Amino acid sequence: MFTGLIDKLKGKRTAAVKTPEIMGLRLGASFELDPLAIRLILDELTIESCSPTQIIRAAGLVELDGTWVYRFYTDDDAWLQVVAEGGQTDEHVVDVKLFHFYDTLDVAGQQAWDRLLQREIGAASYSLRERTYGRVWTSAGDYHNPVHMAEKTYDGEGEHSLTDQFTMLFERPLSDQRTESLFLSAEEKREQAGYLSRSLVISTGITLTPSQLTIHG
């Protein structure tokens, strides 16, 4: 802290932190949804409402083997996920989904954590509010091991945190031939106090097309 203060007094500039950005989406930016993108199917979705205009409060990035997963967390308890393959420019974007957080469940104890990863999160189907979602990611067996993602997330101050996520994607059909997605993420994070926190984060979402999204820088 004192080093940073001394540098400021000496006139030194701290290097700007590069935060995730793609398609004009970035920290502090906002985006608008085509009202019809949600309104026509809202009664079928798990969410009860969706703000047409959302402001990005945090941004995360997951780097996989040739794939980059951008996540932009908004003031509507939602997150916009952008997947790019083969590169990190707009031309490489292959999928855009808007998710809303449904619930976060604490995972207490090693046995519960092992059961979640080894027997539950990668099952062929998952039920939520009497709705059944089928697993999207295929596997040679009945069970699919969760996909590990290490996300580096930045807040509005440029501070970042690291979270290990063990994830699985499900979906179910809607009446307009679209699907509602269900994203499960078993998350493990080393807190500042030194202890390891574990939770299951449940989110539901839909896929968006470029015409359904207007981005404001």
Secondary structure, DSSP 4 states (H G I P E B T S, - for coil): -HHHHHHHHTTPPPPPP----BTTB-TT-EEEE-HHHHHTTGGGSS-S---SEEEEEEEEEEE-SSEEEEEEEETTSEEEEEEEESSSSGGGEEEEEEEEEEEEEE--SHHHHHHIIIIITTSSEEEETTEEEEE-S--SSS--PPEEEEEEEE-TTS-EEEEEEEEEEEEEE-TTS-EEEEEEEEEEEE-TTSPEEEEEEEEEEEE--GGGEEEE-
